[in-house]
Amino acid sequence: MRKNFVISKQSDIDGFNSFKCSLCGEEFKLLASEVQEDDVLELFCPNCGIPSPISTYYTEDLIDHAKTIALNEAINMINDMFKRLEKSTRNNKNITFKRGKSLPNTKPRTLYEKDDLEQIEFLCCNKKAKLSLLSKTIRPFCPYCGVN
């Protein structure tokens, strides 16, 4: 059985969402509306310039949040399974099953955006990003087309 979950994270005050390069660890922000466009299949890291699929740029807090939601769903399925097993053996003389305490769920941590990066506009694509001061000063790569 496959289940889909929608995980949302509030953008910062300017509408930017966080991303993190899985190769160099650089954190940057892009406008959610621009990343969700159909023609954006991969992003370039502004620091190292290496292109990767968008899913490789998810931040650790977002991944941890998704894992917690998936774990809670698995725990709920296990609890329901034991509840049904107890109910189905209730009137059976040969087999009885008594479930113990239900497994507890973990509360997912709250997702929020820090506003600690500086905005820059890439003239090649006329798109904006927020970068660290270091990335901004070393002539960054455009996250959308890779131009340096």
C-alpha angles and dihedrals in degrees: 000000000000123000128187124209129195114221116191130189124192114245120233121263091280096047097259126140127205126252131177128203111237090208106048100013095236114157121214139156132232133183109268092220091057095047092050094056114119095240094058105092099152139010133223119228108243090218107043098018095223114143120228137163114278092248091065090062097060112127123244094247091055092048092048090049091052092048091051092051091049092048091050090051091051090049091050090051091050092048090050091048092054091046091054091045091053091048094048093052095045096098096034116111095198102045129036126177126191117189120217128215117329116254110257124243122231118232111238113236119249116264118222139157123244115216100218105120133085124241122241132176121222109216094199092068101013089237131132134227138172116234139175116266090251094053091045093056098047096062102261129220118251107255091218106044104011096236112155 
